[in-house]
C-alpha cells in the first residue's frame, strides 16, 4: 500500500510574526487616518489579538472534533485499528 507523501509546513519564526503584527497595526492606523479617524495603536493591537484568539480557538475545535460525517467515520476506523493493535 502506498503511503501518501507527507508535506511539512514552513515554520514562521518570531521575528516574522512580530513584523506581520506591526504591519497589521500600521495598516489599520493608515486606513483610519485616511478616513479622518485616530486610533490608539494599543486598541488596534488588542483587537487583532482578540481576532487571532477567536480564529485559533475555532480552528482548534474544528480540527480536534469530528463535525463531518467523514471525520466521524475516520475516527471509527481509527478506534477499530487501535483496538485491534491493543488486543494483538
PyMOL Python script that loads the backbone (N, CA, C, O; Angstrom):
from pymol import cmd

cmd.read_pdbstr("""\
ATOM      1  N   UNK A   1       0.847  -1.180   0.000  1.00  0.00           N
ATOM      2  CA  UNK A   1       0.000   0.000   0.000  1.00  0.00           C
ATOM      3  C   UNK A   1       0.893   1.243   0.000  1.00  0.00           C
ATOM      4  O   UNK A   1       1.798   1.361   0.826  1.00  0.00           O
ATOM      5  N   UNK A   2       0.643   2.145  -0.903  1.00  0.00           N
ATOM      6  CA  UNK A   2       1.427   3.375  -0.987  1.00  0.00           C
ATOM      7  C   UNK A   2       0.932   4.378   0.039  1.00  0.00           C
ATOM      8  O   UNK A   2      -0.257   4.689   0.116  1.00  0.00           O
ATOM      9  N   UNK A   3       1.875   4.874   0.821  1.00  0.00           N
ATOM     10  CA  UNK A   3       1.522   5.883   1.815  1.00  0.00           C
ATOM     11  C   UNK A   3       1.600   7.253   1.175  1.00  0.00           C
ATOM     12  O   UNK A   3       2.513   7.521   0.393  1.00  0.00           O
ATOM     13  N   UNK A   4       0.651   8.129   1.496  1.00  0.00           N
ATOM     14  CA  UNK A   4       0.716   9.473   0.926  1.00  0.00           C
ATOM     15  C   UNK A   4       1.970  10.197   1.411  1.00  0.00           C
ATOM     16  O   UNK A   4       2.420  10.015   2.542  1.00  0.00           O
ATOM     17  N   UNK A   5       2.512  11.010   0.531  1.00  0.00           N
ATOM     18  CA  UNK A   5       3.700  11.774   0.865  1.00  0.00           C
ATOM     19  C   UNK A   5       3.345  12.850   1.881  1.00  0.00           C
ATOM     20  O   UNK A   5       2.394  13.609   1.693  1.00  0.00           O
ATOM     21  N   UNK A   6       4.113  12.906   2.948  1.00  0.00           N
ATOM     22  CA  UNK A   6       3.840  13.899   3.984  1.00  0.00           C
ATOM     23  C   UNK A   6       4.534  15.203   3.619  1.00  0.00           C
ATOM     24  O   UNK A   6       5.710  15.221   3.256  1.00  0.00           O
ATOM     25  N   UNK A   7       3.792  16.275   3.722  1.00  0.00           N
ATOM     26  CA  UNK A   7       4.371  17.581   3.455  1.00  0.00           C
ATOM     27  C   UNK A   7       4.546  18.312   4.776  1.00  0.00           C
ATOM     28  O   UNK A   7       3.728  18.188   5.687  1.00  0.00           O
ATOM     29  N   UNK A   8       5.598  19.056   4.859  1.00  0.00           N
ATOM     30  CA  UNK A   8       5.833  19.837   6.072  1.00  0.00           C
ATOM     31  C   UNK A   8       5.556  21.299   5.774  1.00  0.00           C
ATOM     32  O   UNK A   8       5.907  21.816   4.714  1.00  0.00           O
ATOM     33  N   UNK A   9       4.930  21.940   6.716  1.00  0.00           N
ATOM     34  CA  UNK A   9       4.637  23.358   6.581  1.00  0.00           C
ATOM     35  C   UNK A   9       5.830  24.151   7.085  1.00  0.00           C
ATOM     36  O   UNK A   9       6.432  23.797   8.099  1.00  0.00           O
ATOM     37  N   UNK A  10       6.170  25.215   6.385  1.00  0.00           N
ATOM     38  CA  UNK A  10       7.295  26.018   6.869  1.00  0.00           C
ATOM     39  C   UNK A  10       6.944  26.699   8.192  1.00  0.00           C
ATOM     40  O   UNK A  10       5.824  27.171   8.385  1.00  0.00           O
ATOM     41  N   UNK A  11       7.906  26.738   9.080  1.00  0.00           N
ATOM     42  CA  UNK A  11       7.706  27.390  10.372  1.00  0.00           C
ATOM     43  C   UNK A  11       7.900  28.895  10.216  1.00  0.00           C
ATOM     44  O   UNK A  11       8.778  29.349   9.482  1.00  0.00           O
ATOM     45  N   UNK A  12       7.077  29.648  10.908  1.00  0.00           N
ATOM     46  CA  UNK A  12       7.208  31.107  10.908  1.00  0.00           C
ATOM     47  C   UNK A  12       7.924  31.489  12.197  1.00  0.00           C
ATOM     48  O   UNK A  12       7.436  31.212  13.293  1.00  0.00           O
ATOM     49  N   UNK A  13       9.082  32.126  12.060  1.00  0.00           N
ATOM     50  CA  UNK A  13       9.848  32.484  13.246  1.00  0.00           C
ATOM     51  C   UNK A  13       9.238  33.701  13.941  1.00  0.00           C
ATOM     52  O   UNK A  13       8.381  34.389  13.386  1.00  0.00           O
ATOM     53  N   UNK A  14       9.698  33.948  15.163  1.00  0.00           N
ATOM     54  CA  UNK A  14       9.134  35.020  15.992  1.00  0.00           C
ATOM     55  C   UNK A  14       9.341  36.399  15.369  1.00  0.00           C
ATOM     56  O   UNK A  14       8.477  37.269  15.481  1.00  0.00           O
ATOM     57  N   UNK A  15      10.472  36.598  14.720  1.00  0.00           N
ATOM     58  CA  UNK A  15      10.747  37.894  14.086  1.00  0.00           C
ATOM     59  C   UNK A  15       9.725  38.185  12.996  1.00  0.00           C
ATOM     60  O   UNK A  15       9.218  39.302  12.898  1.00  0.00           O
ATOM     61  N   UNK A  16       9.424  37.184  12.182  1.00  0.00           N
ATOM     62  CA  UNK A  16       8.450  37.362  11.109  1.00  0.00           C
ATOM     63  C   UNK A  16       7.059  37.641  11.676  1.00  0.00           C
ATOM     64  O   UNK A  16       6.326  38.476  11.146  1.00  0.00           O
ATOM     65  N   UNK A  17       6.700  36.949  12.745  1.00  0.00           N
ATOM     66  CA  UNK A  17       5.405  37.190  13.384  1.00  0.00           C
ATOM     67  C   UNK A  17       5.311  38.622  13.904  1.00  0.00           C
ATOM     68  O   UNK A  17       4.271  39.269  13.776  1.00  0.00           O
ATOM     69  N   UNK A  18       6.391  39.107  14.485  1.00  0.00           N
ATOM     70  CA  UNK A  18       6.405  40.474  15.011  1.00  0.00           C
ATOM     71  C   UNK A  18       6.278  41.491  13.881  1.00  0.00           C
ATOM     72  O   UNK A  18       5.572  42.490  14.018  1.00  0.00           O
ATOM     73  N   UNK A  19       6.957  41.240  12.775  1.00  0.00           N
ATOM     74  CA  UNK A  19       6.877  42.157  11.631  1.00  0.00           C
ATOM     75  C   UNK A  19       5.468  42.175  11.051  1.00  0.00           C
ATOM     76  O   UNK A  19       4.949  43.239  10.713  1.00  0.00           O
ATOM     77  N   UNK A  20       4.848  41.005  10.936  1.00  0.00           N
ATOM     78  CA  UNK A  20       3.478  40.931  10.409  1.00  0.00           C
ATOM     79  C   UNK A  20       2.523  41.672  11.340  1.00  0.00           C
ATOM     80  O   UNK A  20       1.648  42.402  10.876  1.00  0.00           O
ATOM     81  N   UNK A  21       2.684  41.489  12.644  1.00  0.00           N
ATOM     82  CA  UNK A  21       1.815  42.171  13.614  1.00  0.00           C
ATOM     83  C   UNK A  21       1.969  43.686  13.527  1.00  0.00           C
ATOM     84  O   UNK A  21       0.979  44.417  13.518  1.00  0.00           O
ATOM     85  N   UNK A  22       3.205  44.149  13.464  1.00  0.00           N
ATOM     86  CA  UNK A  22       3.449  45.589  13.366  1.00  0.00           C
ATOM     87  C   UNK A  22       2.879  46.151  12.069  1.00  0.00           C
ATOM     88  O   UNK A  22       2.309  47.242  12.058  1.00  0.00           O
ATOM     89  N   UNK A  23       3.033  45.409  10.983  1.00  0.00           N
ATOM     90  CA  UNK A  23       2.493  45.864   9.695  1.00  0.00           C
ATOM     91  C   UNK A  23       0.972  45.937   9.746  1.00  0.00           C
ATOM     92  O   UNK A  23       0.383  46.867   9.194  1.00  0.00           O
ATOM     93  N   UNK A  24       0.328  44.975  10.397  1.00  0.00           N
ATOM     94  CA  UNK A  24      -1.138  44.990  10.501  1.00  0.00           C
ATOM     95  C   UNK A  24      -1.607  46.207  11.286  1.00  0.00           C
ATOM     96  O   UNK A  24      -2.567  46.867  10.888  1.00  0.00           O
ATOM     97  N   UNK A  25      -0.944  46.509  12.392  1.00  0.00           N
ATOM     98  CA  UNK A  25      -1.304  47.692  13.192  1.00  0.00           C
ATOM     99  C   UNK A  25      -1.095  48.958  12.370  1.00  0.00           C
ATOM    100  O   UNK A  25      -1.930  49.862  12.396  1.00  0.00           O
ATOM    101  N   UNK A  26       0.012  49.027  11.642  1.00  0.00           N
ATOM    102  CA  UNK A  26       0.311  50.190  10.814  1.00  0.00           C
ATOM    103  C   UNK A  26      -0.743  50.375   9.722  1.00  0.00           C
ATOM    104  O   UNK A  26      -1.196  51.494   9.481  1.00  0.00           O
ATOM    105  N   UNK A  27      -1.127  49.296   9.069  1.00  0.00           N
ATOM    106  CA  UNK A  27      -2.134  49.389   8.002  1.00  0.00           C
ATOM    107  C   UNK A  27      -3.470  49.865   8.543  1.00  0.00           C
ATOM    108  O   UNK A  27      -4.127  50.705   7.928  1.00  0.00           O
ATOM    109  N   UNK A  28      -3.877  49.335   9.690  1.00  0.00           N
ATOM    110  CA  UNK A  28      -5.147  49.767  10.286  1.00  0.00           C
ATOM    111  C   UNK A  28      -5.082  51.249  10.640  1.00  0.00           C
ATOM    112  O   UNK A  28      -6.044  51.983  10.412  1.00  0.00           O
ATOM    113  N   UNK A  29      -3.967  51.691  11.191  1.00  0.00           N
ATOM    114  CA  UNK A  29      -3.816  53.116  11.534  1.00  0.00           C
ATOM    115  C   UNK A  29      -3.841  53.999  10.291  1.00  0.00           C
ATOM    116  O   UNK A  29      -4.440  55.074  10.313  1.00  0.00           O
ATOM    117  N   UNK A  30      -3.203  53.565   9.214  1.00  0.00           N
ATOM    118  CA  UNK A  30      -3.201  54.348   7.973  1.00  0.00           C
ATOM    119  C   UNK A  30      -4.613  54.448   7.393  1.00  0.00           C
ATOM    120  O   UNK A  30      -5.043  55.523   6.975  1.00  0.00           O
ATOM    121  N   UNK A  31      -5.320  53.337   7.371  1.00  0.00           N
ATOM    122  CA  UNK A  31      -6.698  53.348   6.848  1.00  0.00           C
ATOM    123  C   UNK A  31      -7.563  54.264   7.702  1.00  0.00           C
ATOM    124  O   UNK A  31      -8.360  55.034   7.165  1.00  0.00           O
ATOM    125  N   UNK A  32      -7.421  54.194   9.012  1.00  0.00           N
ATOM    126  CA  UNK A  32      -8.196  55.067   9.899  1.00  0.00           C
ATOM    127  C   UNK A  32      -7.846  56.531   9.648  1.00  0.00           C
ATOM    128  O   UNK A  32      -8.734  57.383   9.627  1.00  0.00           O
ATOM    129  N   UNK A  33      -6.569  56.829   9.459  1.00  0.00           N
ATOM    130  CA  UNK A  33      -6.135  58.203   9.195  1.00  0.00           C
ATOM    131  C   UNK A  33      -6.728  58.726   7.896  1.00  0.00           C
ATOM    132  O   UNK A  33      -7.149  59.881   7.824  1.00  0.00           O
ATOM    133  N   UNK A  34      -6.765  57.874   6.863  1.00  0.00           N
ATOM    134  CA  UNK A  34      -7.331  58.278   5.569  1.00  0.00           C
ATOM    135  C   UNK A  34      -8.799  58.677   5.733  1.00  0.00           C
ATOM    136  O   UNK A  34      -9.274  59.597   5.068  1.00  0.00           O
ATOM    137  N   UNK A  35      -9.510  57.986   6.614  1.00  0.00           N
ATOM    138  CA  UNK A  35     -10.918  58.293   6.834  1.00  0.00           C
ATOM    139  C   UNK A  35     -11.138  59.303   7.960  1.00  0.00           C
ATOM    140  O   UNK A  35     -12.266  59.499   8.412  1.00  0.00           O
ATOM    141  N   UNK A  36     -10.064  59.938   8.406  1.00  0.00           N
ATOM    142  CA  UNK A  36     -10.182  61.015   9.390  1.00  0.00           C
ATOM    143  C   UNK A  36     -10.368  60.552  10.814  1.00  0.00           C
ATOM    144  O   UNK A  36     -10.872  61.312  11.641  1.00  0.00           O
ATOM    145  N   UNK A  37      -9.985  59.355  11.120  1.00  0.00           N
ATOM    146  CA  UNK A  37     -10.129  58.820  12.476  1.00  0.00           C
ATOM    147  C   UNK A  37      -8.751  58.650  13.101  1.00  0.00           C
ATOM    148  O   UNK A  37      -7.763  58.434  12.399  1.00  0.00           O
ATOM    149  N   UNK A  38      -8.697  58.748  14.403  1.00  0.00           N
ATOM    150  CA  UNK A  38      -7.449  58.437  15.104  1.00  0.00           C
ATOM    151  C   UNK A  38      -7.720  57.246  16.019  1.00  0.00           C
ATOM    152  O   UNK A  38      -8.707  57.212  16.753  1.00  0.00           O
ATOM    153  N   UNK A  39      -6.835  56.294  15.953  1.00  0.00           N
ATOM    154  CA  UNK A  39      -6.998  55.075  16.748  1.00  0.00           C
ATOM    155  C   UNK A  39      -5.706  54.829  17.503  1.00  0.00           C
ATOM    156  O   UNK A  39      -4.615  54.918  16.939  1.00  0.00           O
ATOM    157  N   UNK A  40      -5.837  54.526  18.757  1.00  0.00           N
ATOM    158  CA  UNK A  40      -4.676  54.191  19.572  1.00  0.00           C
ATOM    159  C   UNK A  40      -4.118  52.846  19.112  1.00  0.00           C
ATOM    160  O   UNK A  40      -4.878  51.899  18.906  1.00  0.00           O
ATOM    161  N   UNK A  41      -2.815  52.753  18.950  1.00  0.00           N
ATOM    162  CA  UNK A  41      -2.185  51.518  18.485  1.00  0.00           C
ATOM    163  C   UNK A  41      -2.455  50.359  19.441  1.00  0.00           C
ATOM    164  O   UNK A  41      -2.547  49.210  19.008  1.00  0.00           O
ATOM    165  N   UNK A  42      -2.582  50.647  20.733  1.00  0.00           N
ATOM    166  CA  UNK A  42      -2.888  49.601  21.710  1.00  0.00           C
ATOM    167  C   UNK A  42      -4.256  48.988  21.480  1.00  0.00           C
ATOM    168  O   UNK A  42      -4.438  47.781  21.638  1.00  0.00           O
ATOM    169  N   UNK A  43      -5.213  49.816  21.107  1.00  0.00           N
ATOM    170  CA  UNK A  43      -6.565  49.324  20.824  1.00  0.00           C
ATOM    171  C   UNK A  43      -6.537  48.421  19.595  1.00  0.00           C
ATOM    172  O   UNK A  43      -7.165  47.363  19.579  1.00  0.00           O
ATOM    173  N   UNK A  44      -5.809  48.846  18.571  1.00  0.00           N
ATOM    174  CA  UNK A  44      -5.694  48.042  17.354  1.00  0.00           C
ATOM    175  C   UNK A  44      -5.027  46.713  17.671  1.00  0.00           C
ATOM    176  O   UNK A  44      -5.489  45.657  17.237  1.00  0.00           O
ATOM    177  N   UNK A  45      -3.945  46.769  18.426  1.00  0.00           N
ATOM    178  CA  UNK A  45      -3.223  45.553  18.799  1.00  0.00           C
ATOM    179  C   UNK A  45      -4.119  44.603  19.591  1.00  0.00           C
ATOM    180  O   UNK A  45      -4.141  43.402  19.321  1.00  0.00           O
ATOM    181  N   UNK A  46      -4.850  45.129  20.557  1.00  0.00           N
ATOM    182  CA  UNK A  46      -5.761  44.306  21.350  1.00  0.00           C
ATOM    183  C   UNK A  46      -6.852  43.692  20.480  1.00  0.00           C
ATOM    184  O   UNK A  46      -7.213  42.528  20.653  1.00  0.00           O
ATOM    185  N   UNK A  47      -7.374  44.482  19.544  1.00  0.00           N
ATOM    186  CA  UNK A  47      -8.404  43.963  18.648  1.00  0.00           C
ATOM    187  C   UNK A  47      -7.886  42.846  17.758  1.00  0.00           C
ATOM    188  O   UNK A  47      -8.553  41.829  17.569  1.00  0.00           O
ATOM    189  N   UNK A  48      -6.687  43.042  17.212  1.00  0.00           N
ATOM    190  CA  UNK A  48      -6.103  41.999  16.367  1.00  0.00           C
ATOM    191  C   UNK A  48      -5.820  40.736  17.171  1.00  0.00           C
ATOM    192  O   UNK A  48      -6.045  39.629  16.683  1.00  0.00           O
ATOM    193  N   UNK A  49      -5.332  40.891  18.392  1.00  0.00           N
ATOM    194  CA  UNK A  49      -5.088  39.720  19.237  1.00  0.00           C
ATOM    195  C   UNK A  49      -6.388  38.983  19.567  1.00  0.00           C
ATOM    196  O   UNK A  49      -6.411  37.753  19.621  1.00  0.00           O
ATOM    197  N   UNK A  50      -7.458  39.730  19.784  1.00  0.00           N
ATOM    198  CA  UNK A  50      -8.752  39.101  20.056  1.00  0.00           C
ATOM    199  C   UNK A  50      -9.231  38.296  18.840  1.00  0.00           C
ATOM    200  O   UNK A  50      -9.770  37.199  18.983  1.00  0.00           O
ATOM    201  N   UNK A  51      -9.026  38.856  17.650  1.00  0.00           N
ATOM    202  CA  UNK A  51      -9.418  38.147  16.430  1.00  0.00           C
ATOM    203  C   UNK A  51      -8.591  36.880  16.256  1.00  0.00           C
ATOM    204  O   UNK A  51      -9.130  35.824  15.925  1.00  0.00           O
ATOM    205  N   UNK A  52      -7.286  36.982  16.476  1.00  0.00           N
ATOM    206  CA  UNK A  52      -6.414  35.803  16.365  1.00  0.00           C
ATOM    207  C   UNK A  52      -6.828  34.748  17.385  1.00  0.00           C
ATOM    208  O   UNK A  52      -6.846  33.558  17.071  1.00  0.00           O
ATOM    209  N   UNK A  53      -7.158  35.168  18.590  1.00  0.00           N
ATOM    210  CA  UNK A  53      -7.597  34.236  19.623  1.00  0.00           C
ATOM    211  C   UNK A  53      -8.866  33.504  19.201  1.00  0.00           C
ATOM    212  O   UNK A  53      -8.959  32.284  19.333  1.00  0.00           O
ATOM    213  N   UNK A  54      -9.837  34.251  18.696  1.00  0.00           N
ATOM    214  CA  UNK A  54     -11.090  33.623  18.264  1.00  0.00           C
ATOM    215  C   UNK A  54     -10.869  32.650  17.111  1.00  0.00           C
ATOM    216  O   UNK A  54     -11.377  31.529  17.131  1.00  0.00           O
ATOM    217  N   UNK A  55     -10.114  33.082  16.115  1.00  0.00           N
ATOM    218  CA  UNK A  55      -9.876  32.224  14.953  1.00  0.00           C
ATOM    219  C   UNK A  55      -9.133  30.956  15.364  1.00  0.00           C
ATOM    220  O   UNK A  55      -9.498  29.857  14.944  1.00  0.00           O
ATOM    221  N   UNK A  56      -8.093  31.104  16.185  1.00  0.00           N
ATOM    222  CA  UNK A  56      -7.321  29.931  16.586  1.00  0.00           C
ATOM    223  C   UNK A  56      -8.137  28.985  17.470  1.00  0.00           C
ATOM    224  O   UNK A  56      -7.974  27.768  17.394  1.00  0.00           O
ATOM    225  N   UNK A  57      -9.008  29.541  18.302  1.00  0.00           N
ATOM    226  CA  UNK A  57      -9.870  28.702  19.131  1.00  0.00           C
ATOM    227  C   UNK A  57     -10.822  27.879  18.276  1.00  0.00           C
ATOM    228  O   UNK A  57     -10.947  26.669  18.465  1.00  0.00           O
ATOM    229  N   UNK A  58     -11.496  28.540  17.329  1.00  0.00           N
ATOM    230  CA  UNK A  58     -12.429  27.810  16.470  1.00  0.00           C
ATOM    231  C   UNK A  58     -11.704  26.831  15.570  1.00  0.00           C
ATOM    232  O   UNK A  58     -12.217  25.741  15.315  1.00  0.00           O
ATOM    233  N   UNK A  59     -10.517  27.190  15.077  1.00  0.00           N
ATOM    234  CA  UNK A  59      -9.730  26.279  14.240  1.00  0.00           C
ATOM    235  C   UNK A  59      -9.346  25.028  15.040  1.00  0.00           C
ATOM    236  O   UNK A  59      -9.458  23.908  14.542  1.00  0.00           O
ATOM    237  N   UNK A  60      -8.899  25.227  16.271  1.00  0.00           N
ATOM    238  CA  UNK A  60      -8.534  24.093  17.113  1.00  0.00           C
ATOM    239  C   UNK A  60      -9.712  23.184  17.408  1.00  0.00           C
ATOM    240  O   UNK A  60      -9.577  21.960  17.389  1.00  0.00           O
ATOM    241  N   UNK A  61     -10.859  23.772  17.678  1.00  0.00           N
ATOM    242  CA  UNK A  61     -12.057  22.975  17.922  1.00  0.00           C
ATOM    243  C   UNK A  61     -12.435  22.192  16.671  1.00  0.00           C
ATOM    244  O   UNK A  61     -12.772  21.011  16.756  1.00  0.00           O
ATOM    245  N   UNK A  62     -12.380  22.839  15.517  1.00  0.00           N
ATOM    246  CA  UNK A  62     -12.754  22.194  14.256  1.00  0.00           C
ATOM    247  C   UNK A  62     -11.818  21.027  13.941  1.00  0.00           C
ATOM    248  O   UNK A  62     -12.272  19.963  13.519  1.00  0.00           O
ATOM    249  N   UNK A  63     -10.515  21.223  14.145  1.00  0.00           N
ATOM    250  CA  UNK A  63      -9.537  20.201  13.794  1.00  0.00           C
ATOM    251  C   UNK A  63      -9.535  19.031  14.769  1.00  0.00           C
ATOM    252  O   UNK A  63      -9.126  17.931  14.398  1.00  0.00           O
ATOM    253  N   UNK A  64      -9.983  19.240  16.017  1.00  0.00           N
ATOM    254  CA  UNK A  64      -9.882  18.194  17.026  1.00  0.00           C
ATOM    255  C   UNK A  64     -11.199  17.506  17.359  1.00  0.00           C
ATOM    256  O   UNK A  64     -11.259  16.700  18.287  1.00  0.00           O
ATOM    257  N   UNK A  65     -12.242  17.815  16.620  1.00  0.00           N
ATOM    258  CA  UNK A  65     -13.531  17.176  16.850  1.00  0.00           C
ATOM    259  C   UNK A  65     -14.098  16.710  15.512  1.00  0.00           C
ATOM    260  O   UNK A  65     -13.763  17.251  14.458  1.00  0.00           O
ATOM    261  N   UNK A  66     -14.941  15.724  15.571  1.00  0.00           N
ATOM    262  CA  UNK A  66     -15.491  15.120  14.361  1.00  0.00           C
ATOM    263  C   UNK A  66     -16.833  15.754  14.004  1.00  0.00           C
ATOM    264  O   UNK A  66     -17.888  15.249  14.389  1.00  0.00           O
ATOM    265  N   UNK A  67     -16.787  16.856  13.271  1.00  0.00           N
ATOM    266  CA  UNK A  67     -18.008  17.557  12.899  1.00  0.00           C
ATOM    267  C   UNK A  67     -18.633  17.028  11.616  1.00  0.00           C
ATOM    268  O   UNK A  67     -19.847  17.121  11.438  1.00  0.00           O
ATOM    269  N   UNK A  68     -17.824  16.477  10.725  1.00  0.00           N
ATOM    270  CA  UNK A  68     -18.347  15.994   9.454  1.00  0.00           C
ATOM    271  C   UNK A  68     -18.564  14.488   9.528  1.00  0.00           C
ATOM    272  O   UNK A  68     -17.911  13.807  10.319  1.00  0.00           O
ATOM    273  N   UNK A  69     -19.476  13.962   8.710  1.00  0.00           N
ATOM    274  CA  UNK A  69     -19.690  12.512   8.696  1.00  0.00           C
ATOM    275  C   UNK A  69     -18.409  11.753   8.324  1.00  0.00           C
ATOM    276  O   UNK A  69     -18.152  10.672   8.854  1.00  0.00           O
ATOM    277  N   UNK A  70     -17.617  12.315   7.424  1.00  0.00           N
ATOM    278  CA  UNK A  70     -16.373  11.671   7.015  1.00  0.00           C
ATOM    279  C   UNK A  70     -15.395  11.572   8.187  1.00  0.00           C
ATOM    280  O   UNK A  70     -14.720  10.558   8.363  1.00  0.00           O
ATOM    281  N   UNK A  71     -15.330  12.638   8.980  1.00  0.00           N
ATOM    282  CA  UNK A  71     -14.436  12.643  10.132  1.00  0.00           C
ATOM    283  C   UNK A  71     -14.896  11.633  11.182  1.00  0.00           C
ATOM    284  O   UNK A  71     -14.072  10.952  11.792  1.00  0.00           O
ATOM    285  N   UNK A  72     -16.191  11.537  11.390  1.00  0.00           N
ATOM    286  CA  UNK A  72     -16.720  10.567  12.348  1.00  0.00           C
ATOM    287  C   UNK A  72     -16.417   9.144  11.890  1.00  0.00           C
ATOM    288  O   UNK A  72     -16.068   8.289  12.704  1.00  0.00           O
ATOM    289  N   UNK A  73     -16.549   8.887  10.588  1.00  0.00           N
ATOM    290  CA  UNK A  73     -16.251   7.561  10.041  1.00  0.00           C
ATOM    291  C   UNK A  73     -14.754   7.248  10.182  1.00  0.00           C
ATOM    292  O   UNK A  73     -14.379   6.136  10.556  1.00  0.00           O
ATOM    293  N   UNK A  74     -13.911   8.229   9.883  1.00  0.00           N
ATOM    294  CA  UNK A  74     -12.471   8.033  10.018  1.00  0.00           C
ATOM    295  C   UNK A  74     -12.095   7.764  11.472  1.00  0.00           C
ATOM    296  O   UNK A  74     -11.218   6.942  11.737  1.00  0.00           O
ATOM    297  N   UNK A  75     -12.736   8.432  12.402  1.00  0.00           N
ATOM    298  CA  UNK A  75     -12.461   8.204  13.821  1.00  0.00           C
ATOM    299  C   UNK A  75     -12.860   6.796  14.226  1.00  0.00           C
ATOM    300  O   UNK A  75     -12.167   6.152  15.013  1.00  0.00           O
ATOM    301  N   UNK A  76     -13.979   6.315  13.688  1.00  0.00           N
ATOM    302  CA  UNK A  76     -14.429   4.962  13.999  1.00  0.00           C
ATOM    303  C   UNK A  76     -13.414   3.932  13.482  1.00  0.00           C
ATOM    304  O   UNK A  76     -13.092   2.972  14.182  1.00  0.00           O
ATOM    305  N   UNK A  77     -12.918   4.131  12.266  1.00  0.00           N
ATOM    306  CA  UNK A  77     -11.909   3.227  11.711  1.00  0.00           C
ATOM    307  C   UNK A  77     -10.643   3.268  12.569  1.00  0.00           C
ATOM    308  O   UNK A  77     -10.058   2.225  12.862  1.00  0.00           O
ATOM    309  N   UNK A  78     -10.222   4.458  12.968  1.00  0.00           N
ATOM    310  CA  UNK A  78      -9.034   4.601  13.807  1.00  0.00           C
ATOM    311  C   UNK A  78      -9.221   3.887  15.140  1.00  0.00           C
ATOM    312  O   UNK A  78      -8.312   3.197  15.602  1.00  0.00           O
ATOM    313  N   UNK A  79     -10.375   4.042  15.758  1.00  0.00           N
ATOM    314  CA  UNK A  79     -10.651   3.374  17.025  1.00  0.00           C
ATOM    315  C   UNK A  79     -10.587   1.856  16.871  1.00  0.00           C
ATOM    316  O   UNK A  79     -10.066   1.161  17.743  1.00  0.00           O
ATOM    317  N   UNK A  80     -11.122   1.340  15.752  1.00  0.00           N
ATOM    318  CA  UNK A  80     -11.076  -0.102  15.496  1.00  0.00           C
ATOM    319  C   UNK A  80      -9.641  -0.581  15.312  1.00  0.00           C
ATOM    320  O   UNK A  80      -9.269  -1.634  15.830  1.00  0.00           O
ATOM    321  N   UNK A  81      -8.829   0.183  14.579  1.00  0.00           N
ATOM    322  CA  UNK A  81      -7.438  -0.182  14.372  1.00  0.00           C
ATOM    323  C   UNK A  81      -6.666  -0.182  15.693  1.00  0.00           C
ATOM    324  O   UNK A  81      -5.841  -1.064  15.930  1.00  0.00           O
ATOM    325  N   UNK A  82      -6.930   0.791  16.537  1.00  0.00           N
ATOM    326  CA  UNK A  82      -6.272   0.861  17.834  1.00  0.00           C
ATOM    327  C   UNK A  82      -6.685  -0.330  18.720  1.00  0.00           C
ATOM    328  O   UNK A  82      -5.861  -0.903  19.431  1.00  0.00           O
ATOM    329  N   UNK A  83      -7.973  -0.685  18.661  1.00  0.00           N
ATOM    330  CA  UNK A  83      -8.464  -1.820  19.450  1.00  0.00           C
ATOM    331  C   UNK A  83      -7.808  -3.116  18.976  1.00  0.00           C
ATOM    332  O   UNK A  83      -7.429  -3.951  19.797  1.00  0.00           O
ATOM    333  N   UNK A  84      -7.670  -3.293  17.654  1.00  0.00           N
ATOM    334  CA  UNK A  84      -7.018  -4.477  17.118  1.00  0.00           C
ATOM    335  C   UNK A  84      -5.558  -4.538  17.546  1.00  0.00           C
ATOM    336  O   UNK A  84      -5.066  -5.603  17.918  1.00  0.00           O
ATOM    337  N   UNK A  85      -4.876  -3.427  17.499  1.00  0.00           N
ATOM    338  CA  UNK A  85      -3.471  -3.370  17.873  1.00  0.00           C
ATOM    339  C   UNK A  85      -3.294  -3.671  19.359  1.00  0.00           C
ATOM    340  O   UNK A  85      -2.334  -4.331  19.757  1.00  0.00           O
ATOM    341  N   UNK A  86      -4.221  -3.182  20.168  1.00  0.00           N
ATOM    342  CA  UNK A  86      -4.147  -3.381  21.611  1.00  0.00           C
ATOM    343  C   UNK A  86      -4.364  -4.855  21.982  1.00  0.00           C
ATOM    344  O   UNK A  86      -3.715  -5.387  22.882  1.00  0.00           O
ATOM    345  N   UNK A  87      -5.287  -5.491  21.272  1.00  0.00           N
ATOM    346  CA  UNK A  87      -5.608  -6.881  21.584  1.00  0.00           C
ATOM    347  C   UNK A  87      -4.582  -7.858  21.030  1.00  0.00           C
ATOM    348  O   UNK A  87      -4.530  -9.010  21.461  1.00  0.00           O
ATOM    349  N   UNK A  88      -3.767  -7.414  20.084  1.00  0.00           N
ATOM    350  CA  UNK A  88      -2.767  -8.313  19.463  1.00  0.00           C
ATOM    351  C   UNK A  88      -1.538  -8.488  20.310  1.00  0.00           C
ATOM    352  O   UNK A  88      -0.619  -9.208  19.922  1.00  0.00           O
TER     353      UNK A  88
END
""", "prot")
cmd.dss("prot")
cmd.show_as("cartoon", "prot")
cmd.util.cbc("prot")
cmd.orient("prot")
